Amino acid sequence: MEFKTFDFHPLVEAGIKAEGYIMPTPIQQQAIPLLLNGRDIMGLAQTGTGKTAAFVLPILHRLLQEGGRRHVRALIVAPTRELAEQIHEAICSLGGRTGLRSVTVYGGVGFNPQVEKIKRGAEIVVACPGRLLDHIGEGTIDLSKVEMLVLDEADHMFDMGFLPDIRRILRHLPQKRQTMLFSATMPQEIRHLAKDVLNNPVTIQVDVTAPALTVSHAVYPVAQHLKTLLLIELLRHTDTESVLIFTRTKHRAKRVGEQLIKNGYRATSLQGNLSQARRQAAMNGFRNGTFQILVATDIAARGIDVTHISHVINYDIPATTDDYIHRIGRTGRAARSGDAYTLVTNDDDDMVRSIERILGSTIERRTITDFNYDVSAPQKDKEFARPPQQPRPAGTSYGAKEVIRQKTVRGSR
């Protein structure tokens, strides 16, 4: 099957050809005919399966086929700014010849510039829940004519606490609409949401529990305090193109990124404390090769769509097997091979076994020759530790706070 089989509007076809799309991915093969026929769908698919084009192309086709211009007819809700921008870019590239307008709406940037873009007219809005509700509250956006709704990466919207916001947004949309819900996993809360928002949906499931076969896996046992040193040594011993490193916290992402820069790597970090301009600069720099290494948290990394990532390194093991699959789905894409390395401590044994059950095989344990694994952990804060308090000689006076403390203690006896 080729894309021309779908018989898209000629202006959409032109965008497909310009992007070099020839053969649709499995989720595109299944979803596009249903969406062109107006069906609601629930798509279960990992990052990198082509789901963005699976819903963007039918939206563009329908907007050209019928209805008016310069009012919001399609709403796409995403959990993060990066994912919203990625979807917006896909709309602009695939729909560049259609004349249809797309606007992004998310926090961390100015409110009024978004208002001006909305006023100028756009058929498609790609939004994060919080800022969209701000616009709804201020009356700066009209969703009463929305014909198509997409809830993308619904499981991560649940993880980030957005489900109540989603339900508030739904109250401002027409009941009669086509709805598409995409999620990598299907926790009970998402099933309830799907039941409430979808009308007689068709479920599409593509490689939900199995990671890409083009990715090889390895774990590197190491003590927690030696992780950064091992990471640097691992990078020195590995032939890499573009590397994505995952950490558990935004503070660790920043710290690891700084250490890599000090060791001469073209690295940057992506985490929640950055302004939107700096987040976008980090993403763009990673895409265009200015930065070879990007260190990010799971949430910050939502929306990273870079086909040439050769290695994913888990500095911290993910909390769930689904997160592991999501992370490594960013390498081994577009028919390329990729590698997934995970630094593990003794505390991670249970999660490693869970990942192995998903993979259906044992993950290779590796060590690096000549790396000193026996360096003891530093004594934390020894230099700044407060010396033990000496007992006061009899008759020594106490400060006001100490008098209050002693009264409190005596009164509690």
Long-range contacts (C-beta under 8 A, 24 or more apart in sequence): 1-29, 6-32, 6-33, 6-36, 6-57, 8-57, 8-60, 8-61, 9-60, 9-61, 9-64, 9-65, 9-98, 11-64, 11-95, 11-97, 11-98, 11-99, 12-57, 12-60, 12-61, 12-64, 12-94, 12-95, 12-98, 14-97, 15-60, 15-93, 15-94, 15-95, 15-96, 15-97, 15-98, 16-57, 16-94, 18-93, 18-96, 18-97, 19-93, 19-94, 21-53, 24-50, 25-49, 25-50, 25-54, 25-206, 26-206, 26-207, 27-51, 27-54, 27-204, 27-206, 28-53, 28-54, 28-57, 30-204, 30-206, 31-55, 31-58, 31-180, 31-204, 32-57, 32-58, 34-202, 34-204, 35-178, 35-180, 36-61, 36-62, 38-178, 39-178, 39-200, 39-201, 39-202, 40-178, 40-179, 40-180, 40-198, 40-199, 40-200, 40-201, 40-202, 41-180, 41-181, 41-198, 41-201, 41-202, 41-203, 41-204, 42-181, 42-182, 42-183, 42-194, 42-198, 42-201, 42-202, 42-203, 42-204, 43-180, 43-181, 43-182, 43-183, 43-203, 43-204, 43-205, 43-206, 44-182, 44-183, 44-184, 44-185, 44-186, 44-203, 44-204, 44-205, 44-206, 44-208, 45-182, 45-184, 45-204, 45-205, 45-206, 45-207, 45-208, 46-184, 46-206, 46-207, 46-208, 46-211, 46-212, 46-325, 46-326, 46-329, 47-184, 47-305, 47-326, 47-329, 47-330, 48-212, 48-305, 48-329, 48-330, 48-333, 49-206, 49-207, 51-152, 51-182, 52-86, 52-87, 52-90, 52-152, 52-305, 53-90, 53-94, 55-150, 55-152, 55-180, 55-182, 56-87, 56-90, 56-91, 56-94, 56-95, 57-94, 59-91, 59-124, 59-148, 59-150, 60-91, 60-94, 60-95, 60-98, 60-100, 62-147, 62-148, 63-98, 63-100, 63-123, 63-124, 64-98, 64-100, 67-147, 69-100, 69-121, 69-123, 70-101, 70-120, 70-121, 70-122, 70-123, 71-121, 71-123, 71-142, 71-145, 72-118, 72-122, 72-123, 72-124, 72-125, 72-141, 72-142, 72-143, 72-145, 72-146, 73-123, 73-124, 73-145, 73-146, 73-147, 73-148, 74-123, 74-124, 74-125, 74-146, 74-147, 74-148, 74-149, 74-150, 75-124, 75-125, 75-127, 75-143, 75-146, 75-148, 75-149, 75-150, 75-173, 76-124, 76-125, 76-126, 76-127, 76-149, 76-150, 76-152, 77-127, 77-128, 77-129, 77-132, 77-149, 77-150, 77-151, 77-152, 77-157, 77-166, 77-169, 78-126, 78-127, 78-128, 78-152, 78-153, 78-302, 78-303, 79-128, 79-129, 79-152, 79-153, 79-156, 79-157, 79-159, 79-160, 79-162, 79-299, 79-302, 80-128, 80-156, 80-299, 80-300, 80-302, 80-303, 81-106, 81-107, 81-108, 81-128, 81-276, 81-279, 81-303, 82-270, 82-279, 82-283, 82-300, 82-301, 82-302, 82-303, 82-304, 83-152, 83-153, 83-302, 83-303, 84-126, 84-127, 84-128, 84-303, 85-280, 85-283, 85-303, 86-303, 86-304, 86-305, 87-126, 87-152, 87-303, 88-126, 91-124, 91-126, 100-124, 102-126, 105-131, 105-132, 105-135, 105-141, 106-130, 106-131, 106-276, 107-131, 107-134, 108-275, 108-276, 108-279, 109-276, 114-140, 115-140, 129-157, 129-162, 129-165, 129-166, 129-169, 130-162, 130-165, 132-169, 133-165, 133-168, 133-169, 136-169, 136-172, 143-169, 143-172, 143-173, 144-172, 144-173, 144-174, 145-174, 146-173, 146-174, 146-177, 147-174, 147-177, 147-178, 148-177, 148-178, 148-179, 148-180, 149-173, 149-177, 149-178, 149-179, 149-180, 149-197, 150-179, 150-180, 150-181, 150-182, 151-179, 151-180, 151-181, 151-182, 151-193, 151-197, 152-182, 153-182, 153-183, 153-184, 153-302, 154-181, 154-182, 154-183, 154-190, 154-193, 154-194, 155-183, 155-184, 155-185, 155-186, 155-187, 155-190, 155-322, 156-184, 156-299, 156-302, 158-187, 158-189, 158-190, 158-193, 159-299, 160-299, 163-189, 163-193, 166-193, 167-193, 167-196, 170-196, 170-197, 184-208, 184-322, 184-325, 184-326, 185-322, 209-325, 209-358, 210-325, 210-358, 211-324, 211-325, 211-328, 211-329, 211-358, 211-359, 212-328, 212-329, 212-332, 212-333, 212-338, 213-332, 214-332, 214-333, 214-335, 214-336, 214-337, 214-338, 215-312, 215-328, 215-331, 215-332, 215-337, 215-338, 215-339, 215-340, 216-337, 216-338, 216-339, 216-340, 217-328, 217-339, 217-340, 217-341, 217-342, 217-355, 217-359, 217-363, 217-364, 218-339, 218-340, 218-341, 218-342, 218-363, 218-364, 218-365, 218-366, 219-341, 219-342, 219-343, 219-344, 219-352, 219-363, 219-364, 219-365, 219-366, 220-341, 220-342, 220-343, 220-344, 220-365, 220-366, 220-367, 220-368, 221-344, 221-345, 221-346, 221-365, 221-367, 222-343, 222-344, 222-345, 222-373, 223-345, 223-373, 223-377, 224-345, 224-377, 225-375, 225-377, 225-378, 226-373, 226-375, 227-315, 227-343, 228-256, 228-259, 229-371, 229-375, 230-343, 230-368, 230-371, 231-256, 231-260, 231-313, 231-315, 231-343, 232-259, 232-260, 232-263, 233-368, 233-371, 234-313, 234-341, 234-368, 235-260, 235-265, 235-293, 237-368, 238-311, 238-339, 240-292, 240-310, 240-311, 241-292, 241-308, 241-309, 241-310, 241-311, 242-286, 242-289, 242-292, 242-293, 242-294, 242-306, 242-308, 242-309, 242-310, 242-311, 243-292, 243-293, 243-294, 243-309, 243-310, 243-311, 243-312, 243-313, 244-293, 244-294, 244-296, 244-301, 244-304, 244-306, 244-309, 244-311, 244-312, 244-313, 244-327, 244-330, 244-331, 245-293, 245-294, 245-295, 245-296, 245-312, 245-313, 245-314, 245-315, 246-295, 246-296, 246-297, 246-298, 246-301, 246-312, 246-313, 246-314, 246-315, 246-316, 246-318, 246-327, 247-295, 247-296, 247-297, 247-315, 247-316, 248-297, 248-315, 248-316, 248-319, 249-297, 250-297, 250-300, 252-315, 252-316, 253-295, 253-296, 253-297, 253-300, 254-295, 256-295, 256-315, 257-293, 257-295, 260-293, 260-295, 265-292, 265-293, 266-290, 266-291, 266-292, 266-293, 267-291, 267-292, 267-293, 267-294, 267-295, 268-293, 268-294, 268-295, 269-294, 269-295, 269-296, 270-294, 270-295, 270-296, 270-297, 270-300, 270-301, 271-296, 271-297, 271-300, 272-297, 272-299, 272-300, 298-323, 298-326, 298-327, 301-327, 301-330, 304-330, 306-330, 307-333, 307-334, 307-336, 308-336, 309-333, 309-338, 310-336, 310-338, 310-339, 311-338, 311-339, 311-340, 311-341, 312-338, 312-339, 312-340, 312-341, 313-340, 313-341, 313-342, 313-343, 314-340, 314-341, 314-342, 314-343, 315-343, 316-343, 317-342, 317-343, 317-344, 317-348, 317-351, 317-352, 318-351, 319-351, 321-351, 321-354, 321-355, 321-357, 321-358, 324-355, 324-358, 325-358
